[in-house]
Amino acid sequence: MFRLLFLLPVILCIIWYFFLKQNGVPIKQGKKGFIYILAFSALVLGFFILMIQVTQN
């Protein structure tokens, strides 16, 4: 599962892109959503890295 974690931001960004297109919102206006998606994904990745470090000691 950890190997496929890089797909999380990719899939979420694609979904966000199609949501913006469906509702007629320009990409520039929806840029903040992409930033939130990347920040959330970095937080999840950081959590998993921390848990790996904690459980290996």
N, CA, C and O atoms as CSV, one atom per row, in Angstrom:
chain,resi,resn,atom,element,x,y,z
A,1,MET,N,N,0.820,-1.182,0.000
A,1,MET,CA,C,0.000,0.000,0.000
A,1,MET,C,C,0.871,1.256,0.000
A,1,MET,O,O,0.564,2.232,-0.683
A,2,PHE,N,N,1.949,1.222,0.764
A,2,PHE,CA,C,2.817,2.383,0.876
A,2,PHE,C,C,3.428,2.738,-0.470
A,2,PHE,O,O,3.691,3.907,-0.750
A,3,ARG,N,N,3.655,1.716,-1.314
A,3,ARG,CA,C,4.230,1.959,-2.634
A,3,ARG,C,C,3.297,2.777,-3.513
A,3,ARG,O,O,3.761,3.520,-4.378
A,4,LEU,N,N,1.995,2.657,-3.309
A,4,LEU,CA,C,1.019,3.340,-4.143
A,4,LEU,C,C,0.573,4.684,-3.575
A,4,LEU,O,O,-0.332,5.320,-4.116
A,5,LEU,N,N,1.200,5.112,-2.496
A,5,LEU,CA,C,0.800,6.356,-1.838
A,5,LEU,C,C,1.042,7.579,-2.717
A,5,LEU,O,O,0.377,8.601,-2.547
A,6,PHE,N,N,1.979,7.489,-3.649
A,6,PHE,CA,C,2.239,8.626,-4.535
A,6,PHE,C,C,1.046,8.907,-5.450
A,6,PHE,O,O,0.939,10.000,-6.007
A,7,LEU,N,N,0.147,7.928,-5.611
A,7,LEU,CA,C,-1.030,8.120,-6.455
A,7,LEU,C,C,-2.083,9.017,-5.802
A,7,LEU,O,O,-2.935,9.572,-6.497
A,8,LEU,N,N,-2.034,9.164,-4.491
A,8,LEU,CA,C,-3.032,9.968,-3.786
A,8,LEU,C,C,-3.103,11.398,-4.319
A,8,LEU,O,O,-4.191,11.827,-4.703
A,9,PRO,N,N,-2.016,12.156,-4.366
A,9,PRO,CA,C,-2.153,13.523,-4.887
A,9,PRO,C,C,-2.487,13.565,-6.375
A,9,PRO,O,O,-3.172,14.482,-6.829
A,10,VAL,N,N,-2.013,12.592,-7.132
A,10,VAL,CA,C,-2.297,12.572,-8.564
A,10,VAL,C,C,-3.792,12.387,-8.801
A,10,VAL,O,O,-4.396,13.122,-9.581
A,11,ILE,N,N,-4.378,11.418,-8.137
A,11,ILE,CA,C,-5.805,11.143,-8.302
A,11,ILE,C,C,-6.647,12.308,-7.795
A,11,ILE,O,O,-7.614,12.704,-8.446
A,12,LEU,N,N,-6.285,12.864,-6.630
A,12,LEU,CA,C,-7.041,13.987,-6.094
A,12,LEU,C,C,-6.947,15.219,-6.993
A,12,LEU,O,O,-7.932,15.939,-7.155
A,13,CYS,N,N,-5.786,15.469,-7.572
A,13,CYS,CA,C,-5.635,16.613,-8.478
A,13,CYS,C,C,-6.442,16.414,-9.759
A,13,CYS,O,O,-7.021,17.367,-10.280
A,14,ILE,N,N,-6.484,15.201,-10.264
A,14,ILE,CA,C,-7.285,14.921,-11.462
A,14,ILE,C,C,-8.763,15.125,-11.165
A,14,ILE,O,O,-9.486,15.720,-11.964
A,15,ILE,N,N,-9.212,14.632,-10.016
A,15,ILE,CA,C,-10.611,14.822,-9.631
A,15,ILE,C,C,-10.918,16.306,-9.473
A,15,ILE,O,O,-11.960,16.775,-9.932
A,16,TRP,N,N,-10.022,17.047,-8.829
A,16,TRP,CA,C,-10.220,18.488,-8.652
A,16,TRP,C,C,-10.261,19.202,-10.006
A,16,TRP,O,O,-11.077,20.102,-10.206
A,17,TYR,N,N,-9.400,18.813,-10.921
A,17,TYR,CA,C,-9.367,19.415,-12.254
A,17,TYR,C,C,-10.709,19.210,-12.968
A,17,TYR,O,O,-11.271,20.152,-13.526
A,18,PHE,N,N,-11.214,17.974,-12.945
A,18,PHE,CA,C,-12.487,17.703,-13.607
A,18,PHE,C,C,-13.642,18.413,-12.908
A,18,PHE,O,O,-14.593,18.827,-13.570
A,19,PHE,N,N,-13.582,18.562,-11.600
A,19,PHE,CA,C,-14.598,19.314,-10.871
A,19,PHE,C,C,-14.608,20.775,-11.318
A,19,PHE,O,O,-15.669,21.360,-11.531
A,20,LEU,N,N,-13.416,21.356,-11.457
A,20,LEU,CA,C,-13.332,22.742,-11.902
A,20,LEU,C,C,-13.873,22.898,-13.322
A,20,LEU,O,O,-14.614,23.839,-13.603
A,21,LYS,N,N,-13.511,21.989,-14.209
A,21,LYS,CA,C,-13.988,22.044,-15.589
A,21,LYS,C,C,-15.508,21.875,-15.659
A,21,LYS,O,O,-16.178,22.558,-16.434
A,22,GLN,N,N,-16.045,20.961,-14.844
A,22,GLN,CA,C,-17.486,20.695,-14.847
A,22,GLN,C,C,-18.269,21.927,-14.422
A,22,GLN,O,O,-19.355,22.181,-14.944
A,23,ASN,N,N,-17.733,22.693,-13.483
A,23,ASN,CA,C,-18.431,23.852,-12.953
A,23,ASN,C,C,-18.013,25.157,-13.625
A,23,ASN,O,O,-18.465,26.225,-13.213
A,24,GLY,N,N,-17.173,25.096,-14.636
A,24,GLY,CA,C,-16.787,26.269,-15.392
A,24,GLY,C,C,-15.883,27.242,-14.647
A,24,GLY,O,O,-15.873,28.438,-14.937
A,25,VAL,N,N,-15.124,26.723,-13.685
A,25,VAL,CA,C,-14.214,27.563,-12.906
A,25,VAL,C,C,-12.838,27.519,-13.564
A,25,VAL,O,O,-12.341,26.435,-13.872
A,26,PRO,N,N,-12.211,28.681,-13.787
A,26,PRO,CA,C,-10.866,28.659,-14.381
A,26,PRO,C,C,-9.846,27.997,-13.446
A,26,PRO,O,O,-9.976,28.045,-12.223
A,27,ILE,N,N,-8.845,27.389,-14.046
A,27,ILE,CA,C,-7.800,26.703,-13.279
A,27,ILE,C,C,-7.091,27.677,-12.342
A,27,ILE,O,O,-6.762,27.328,-11.208
A,28,LYS,N,N,-6.858,28.890,-12.818
A,28,LYS,CA,C,-6.163,29.885,-11.998
A,28,LYS,C,C,-6.942,30.192,-10.721
A,28,LYS,O,O,-6.351,30.417,-9.664
A,29,GLN,N,N,-8.255,30.199,-10.825
A,29,GLN,CA,C,-9.082,30.467,-9.649
A,29,GLN,C,C,-9.113,29.264,-8.704
A,29,GLN,O,O,-9.302,29.444,-7.501
A,30,GLY,N,N,-8.934,28.054,-9.212
A,30,GLY,CA,C,-8.956,26.853,-8.392
A,30,GLY,C,C,-7.589,26.403,-7.932
A,30,GLY,O,O,-7.432,25.299,-7.411
A,31,LYS,N,N,-6.588,27.268,-8.125
A,31,LYS,CA,C,-5.209,26.915,-7.766
A,31,LYS,C,C,-5.063,26.616,-6.279
A,31,LYS,O,O,-4.254,25.772,-5.894
A,32,LYS,N,N,-5.833,27.295,-5.445
A,32,LYS,CA,C,-5.739,27.080,-4.009
A,32,LYS,C,C,-6.121,25.639,-3.636
A,32,LYS,O,O,-5.566,25.072,-2.695
A,33,GLY,N,N,-7.051,25.064,-4.364
A,33,GLY,CA,C,-7.438,23.675,-4.128
A,33,GLY,C,C,-6.297,22.709,-4.390
A,33,GLY,O,O,-6.108,21.740,-3.654
A,34,PHE,N,N,-5.540,22.977,-5.440
A,34,PHE,CA,C,-4.378,22.135,-5.736
A,34,PHE,C,C,-3.342,22.236,-4.618
A,34,PHE,O,O,-2.718,21.242,-4.245
A,35,ILE,N,N,-3.168,23.432,-4.094
A,35,ILE,CA,C,-2.215,23.625,-2.990
A,35,ILE,C,C,-2.670,22.855,-1.763
A,35,ILE,O,O,-1.857,22.219,-1.092
A,36,TYR,N,N,-3.981,22.908,-1.460
A,36,TYR,CA,C,-4.519,22.159,-0.321
A,36,TYR,C,C,-4.337,20.656,-0.512
A,36,TYR,O,O,-3.998,19.945,0.435
A,37,ILE,N,N,-4.559,20.174,-1.725
A,37,ILE,CA,C,-4.389,18.743,-2.010
A,37,ILE,C,C,-2.939,18.321,-1.791
A,37,ILE,O,O,-2.682,17.285,-1.178
A,38,LEU,N,N,-1.996,19.109,-2.284
A,38,LEU,CA,C,-0.584,18.771,-2.123
A,38,LEU,C,C,-0.152,18.846,-0.661
A,38,LEU,O,O,0.646,18.026,-0.208
A,39,ALA,N,N,-0.674,19.823,0.079
A,39,ALA,CA,C,-0.338,19.933,1.505
A,39,ALA,C,C,-0.908,18.751,2.284
A,39,ALA,O,O,-0.227,18.191,3.143
A,40,PHE,N,N,-2.142,18.370,1.995
A,40,PHE,CA,C,-2.749,17.223,2.662
A,40,PHE,C,C,-1.979,15.947,2.358
A,40,PHE,O,O,-1.744,15.132,3.250
A,41,SER,N,N,-1.588,15.771,1.107
A,41,SER,CA,C,-0.833,14.574,0.720
A,41,SER,C,C,0.533,14.536,1.394
A,41,SER,O,O,1.000,13.469,1.793
A,42,ALA,N,N,1.171,15.692,1.523
A,42,ALA,CA,C,2.462,15.755,2.216
A,42,ALA,C,C,2.288,15.414,3.692
A,42,ALA,O,O,3.143,14.755,4.284
A,43,LEU,N,N,1.196,15.857,4.282
A,43,LEU,CA,C,0.912,15.543,5.682
A,43,LEU,C,C,0.703,14.041,5.877
A,43,LEU,O,O,1.222,13.460,6.831
A,44,VAL,N,N,-0.042,13.425,4.991
A,44,VAL,CA,C,-0.280,11.971,5.071
A,44,VAL,C,C,1.035,11.217,4.887
A,44,VAL,O,O,1.315,10.269,5.620
A,45,LEU,N,N,1.835,11.632,3.916
A,45,LEU,CA,C,3.125,10.981,3.687
A,45,LEU,C,C,4.038,11.145,4.898
A,45,LEU,O,O,4.710,10.197,5.304
A,46,GLY,N,N,4.063,12.340,5.472
A,46,GLY,CA,C,4.869,12.570,6.673
A,46,GLY,C,C,4.432,11.697,7.831
A,46,GLY,O,O,5.268,11.182,8.574
A,47,PHE,N,N,3.119,11.525,7.991
A,47,PHE,CA,C,2.602,10.666,9.046
A,47,PHE,C,C,3.077,9.223,8.859
A,47,PHE,O,O,3.529,8.585,9.810
A,48,PHE,N,N,2.972,8.721,7.643
A,48,PHE,CA,C,3.399,7.344,7.393
A,48,PHE,C,C,4.904,7.174,7.586
A,48,PHE,O,O,5.344,6.148,8.105
A,49,ILE,N,N,5.682,8.140,7.186
A,49,ILE,CA,C,7.137,8.066,7.405
A,49,ILE,C,C,7.442,8.063,8.893
A,49,ILE,O,O,8.303,7.312,9.351
A,50,LEU,N,N,6.742,8.895,9.649
A,50,LEU,CA,C,6.922,8.923,11.101
A,50,LEU,C,C,6.560,7.579,11.719
A,50,LEU,O,O,7.279,7.087,12.589
A,51,MET,N,N,5.458,6.981,11.283
A,51,MET,CA,C,5.051,5.699,11.842
A,51,MET,C,C,6.041,4.594,11.490
A,51,MET,O,O,6.264,3.696,12.302
A,52,ILE,N,N,6.626,4.638,10.326
A,52,ILE,CA,C,7.652,3.653,9.974
A,52,ILE,C,C,8.869,3.819,10.886
A,52,ILE,O,O,9.423,2.833,11.373
A,53,GLN,N,N,9.279,5.061,11.114
A,53,GLN,CA,C,10.428,5.313,11.981
A,53,GLN,C,C,10.148,4.870,13.419
A,53,GLN,O,O,11.027,4.314,14.076
A,54,VAL,N,N,8.959,5.107,13.898
A,54,VAL,CA,C,8.608,4.743,15.284
A,54,VAL,C,C,8.566,3.234,15.462
A,54,VAL,O,O,9.044,2.711,16.469
A,55,THR,N,N,7.999,2.536,14.494
A,55,THR,CA,C,7.833,1.092,14.651
A,55,THR,C,C,9.099,0.301,14.352
A,55,THR,O,O,9.177,-0.867,14.732
A,56,GLN,N,N,10.092,0.879,13.690
A,56,GLN,CA,C,11.316,0.139,13.404
A,56,GLN,C,C,12.317,0.180,14.546
A,56,GLN,O,O,13.288,-0.577,14.542
A,57,ASN,N,N,12.102,1.038,15.510
A,57,ASN,CA,C,13.059,1.121,16.629
A,57,ASN,C,C,12.664,0.244,17.763
A,57,ASN,O,O,13.358,0.197,18.778
